[in-house]
Amino acid sequence: MTAPLAEERLARILDLLARQGTVRTVALTEQLGVSGATARRDLDLLAQRGLIRKVHGGAALASQDQHYQDRQQLEQGGKARLAAAAVELLSPGQTVYIDAGTTARQVARALRRTPALTRTLRVVTHGLDVAYELNGECPLYVVGGEVYGSTYSLTGPDALAAAERYSYDVFLVGCTSIDPDRGLTNSNLVEAQQKTAIMRRARRSVLIADHRKWGHAGFATFAALGDVAAWVTDHAPAGARAAFEAAGVQVMEADHPPEELNGACALYRTSSS
C-alpha cells in the first residue's frame, strides 16, 4: 500500500477523529501505512493547529469543527475541479443559492471565471466568503444572521427567515459528511436546519462535496441521499456511486474525461422559469 501524502494523511486523521472521537497512534500506523514517528509528527502538527489534543497513546478531537483556514488548505485541487463542474450545471437567468464553506468558495471563484454566465444569475448565499468573491459580479443577496466562524457563514433565526423568503432554481449545497444510512450531515445543528429549509425552497438541489466526505456521519442530518438531484465530486469512493445511484441521484465526477462530464451536465441544465 502506498502511504498517503502529508495533507491527505491529516485529512484522513481528522475524518477518523470526527467519526470516533479518539484515535490511537498504533492504529494510525496500520490504517495509513506509515511509521510511528510519522504518525506522531502528523498528530503534533494537528495539535499545533488547534484541531486536536494529544492524549496518552493517541489523540482526541479538540472540536467538532475543523477551522476554516485548515479546511481551505486540504484538497484544493479536487475542490476546484468539482466547483468548475458544478458551474456547468447552471443556466443563464437562474436564481442560485450557494452554500457556505471552502468548497462553495471554489464555486464562487469558478463563477468569476465565467462572467458571461455569472452576470445573468441572481445569487443568494449565507457565506461571507462567497459574497466576497462574487461582489460586483452579479446580482447578489446575502442573508443576515450570527457569524459562524467555522464556515465564515451567517446562521440563526434571522438567516433562516431571510432564506425562506425566496425561491431558487438550484441550491448548491455542501456538507460535513456523507453516510450511506444517515444521509447528508453537518456538524452544526443550526446550519443543518438552514440547509433543510433552503432545499425545500429549491427546484433542484445539487450536492458539492469532495471524496473525503464519504463514509462518515456528522452531528445533524439535513437530507437523505435521494433528496439531491446530483452529487458533484472530484471522484466517488468505492460504494459511494452505487449508494447514490440506488437513491436515483446522478453522480458526476470531475476527474472523469471532459466529454463524459459534459454529457452528464447536459441532463441537468435548465432555464429559469
Helices and strands as residue ranges (DSSP letters): H 6-20, E 22-24, H 25-32, H 36-48, E 52-55, E 58-61, H 68-73, H 76-87, E 95-98, H 102-112, H 115-118, E 122-125, H 128-134, E 140-142, E 146-148, E 153-155, H 157-163, E 168-173, E 177-179, E 183-186, H 189-201, E 202-208, G 211-213, E 220-223, G 225-227, E 230-233, H 240-246, E 250-253, H 258-266
